[in-house]
Amino acid sequence: MISVLNRCILTVLFIIPSFAFAQEEGSDFYTGYIVNSEGDTISGQVLKKNKYINPETVFFRDVGEWVEYSKQDIRAFYIAELDLLFESHKISINKNSNQKDPIEDELNGEIETGRYFVLTLASAQSYGVYSFFDEEGTNRLYFRSGDQLEELLIFKTYVSQDGRRYIRRNERYKVQLLGLMIDCPAMKNQVEATNYSSKSIAALLKTYAACKGDVLTYQSAKKKRKVSLGLMAGIGTVVKADASRTVDAGVINRTIANSELDQGRWFEFGLAIQIEPQRDKRFTYRGELKLRTQNVETKYSGPRETNRVAEATYNFKNTHLLLHILMNFNLAQWEKGNLFVEGGAYIGSALSGSIDWEQGTSQFNGDLVFREGTFDIVVQQTVIGASVGLGVQMNRFTASARYNTSLADEASDERVIVLTVGTVTLNLSYTPW
């Protein structure tokens, strides 16, 4: 069975990239528009390979060849599938604002000025709020009044009092917002409760527009969680090592020291659910309910008893029902059309219940001593591992093949370390939400 599964997996690994590269050219772009320097809106296609965090340029076409536009060439561009609107604005960056570590003096910060594409959070005709990530990855928020953008400032500084040093949080952005929204006094309480975050500032502007009786011309859609449901099947090789174990040999019970290794191969299939919080592909939560059948060879060695060396080799088959709860970190990803390759790491926990233990053969100094039995054992594991995957995504369906390796610590009666040398799994998932 293992050899047949190997051939099936290799076949899928070759089919997936071939199928993906055969997709039409349309898979390389999004639909959208640009607003040119004269203020005209031109609908067309935005190339997928553009960078969507602080983009420097955008590749766009309405007809014919792709044209690369910079922030000096156009006023804005929009991507429909991602609901992202970038506008070109001249902004100032206060280097002391919104820093993770406290600073000595908030008044003498370095100021940089330049033209950038900034992400629109919400906007009306004469005002709006925007987000911009600087080179250090700090999210900076801006308020537009007319054509001018003002950075909303927040400082964390050291102050000294009574010979002791304290950290003070200066939420200057609230004072700025009260001044910018002075024509709507009812906003005072909500401004005081507003956090320095894109979501909170965008919600505040929506309330401000309602207070003024204005209509927002744009508001970024709420990023929903992405939930995928799927089927999976796989094969793998596992090695276990422990320090001591009590062996039920059928005719005698004894504790054997210096236990060597369990080595086995297994096949599994099951169901999976995966959640991407806020559609952030950097990490996902994944739950797997699997049925695993494995063939294991176990070797023991121990002390002499009655002039016999306590050595044993067991060959048996067992079936487990496993529940895995994992957190996956996406460390690298490459996309080409519908094809993707990604690599990452994961950490989580597992529950394993043995629901069937078939009769096996065992030689204990030449004697057959292992007998058929049924066990009801629940083992908890802490699991860490790494994986690399290859797949293709078509609308709401995703098919992929993954190679995993992991290390687990079993919380059983003995101290058992489980090394999964290699696992190859096939996954087919559907994303209804």
C-alpha positions, 0 to 999 in steps of 0.5 A: 500500500505504501508504494502505491501511495508514494506513486500517487503522491508523486503523480499529484506533485507533477500534475499540480504545477502543470495544471496551474501554469496552464491557467489563462493569463488572467490569473496574473492580475486583479481588476481595478482602476487608476486615477491619473494626474488629471483626475480621470478614472481609468478602469483596467487590470492591476498586476498581481506581482505589485507590492501592497505594503507601501508600494512604490509603483503599480503595473496597470493596463486598460488595453495593450501593454503593462505600464508602470506608474509611480506615486508622481504619475497618478493620484490613486489606484484601486484593487477590487478583489482586495478592496485596497485604495491607495492615494498619492500624498505628500506626508511628513514622518515624525521618527519619534512617534509611535515607537515601541521603545521609550524616547528621551525627548518627544520634541526633537524628533527627526522629520522626513517629508516625501510623497508616498502611496498611503492606504485609505481607511475611510474618506469623504469629500473634504477629509479622510484617514490613512495608514502608512507603514514606515521602513521599521514596519511602524503603522503611522496614521494620518488625517486629511483635511482638504488636500493636506495630511497631518500625522496623528502623533503618539509618544512614549517618553521617559520622565523623572520624578522624585529621583525615579524614572517613569514611562509616560504615554502622550496620546497627542493624537486625541488633542489633534482629533478634537481640533480637527473635529471641532465643528462636531462637539458631540465627538469628544467622548468617542475621541477620548475612547479611540485607540491608536489603530487603523480600525479604531480611527476608521470607525471614528471617521464614520461617526464624524461623517454621520455627525456632519451629515456627510456620506463617506466616499470610501470605507475599507471593507472589514477584513473577515476571517477566512475559514477553510474546510478540507479532506486530507490523506498522508503517509509517514515514518516515525521514530520513538525513543523513551527511557523506560517502559513496562511491557505486558508480555502476556505471560510476565510483566516487567519493567525493561530499562534502556529501551531502544526505538520504536520505528514505524510507517503509517497511513492516515486520512481525516478532516481539517478546518483552518482559520486565517484571522483577518485574512492575515496569511502570516499565521493560521489556526488549524484543527485536524481530526485523523484516523491513523493506522501504523505498522510498528517495530519495537526493540527493547533491551534490558537486564538479565533475569533467570539467565536470559537476556531481556531482549525483545522485538515486537511487530504490530499494527495499531489504529489511532484517532488523533486530534491536532490543534496547531498554530501555523506560521507562514515564513515564506511564500511564492505565487505564480498565477494560481500556483503557490509554494510556501514554507513555514513552522508550526506548534501545537498539541495533540490528543491520541486515543488508541482504539484498536490493537491487532495481534502481533508477533514478538520474539522474547529470547526466542519465545512468542509472548505477545498476545492480542489486546485492546487498549484505551490509551489517551496520549497528549503531545506537544508538537513543533515542526516545519513544513513545505508545500506546493499547491494550486488555488482555483476560486474557493478550492485549494489542492496541495501536497505538503512535506512535514517533519516534527518533534513531539513530547508525549505526556504519557506514563513514560518520557517519550520523544517522537520524531516524525522523520517525514510525512507527505500529505495531500490536502483538498479544501474548500473556503465557504467564508 
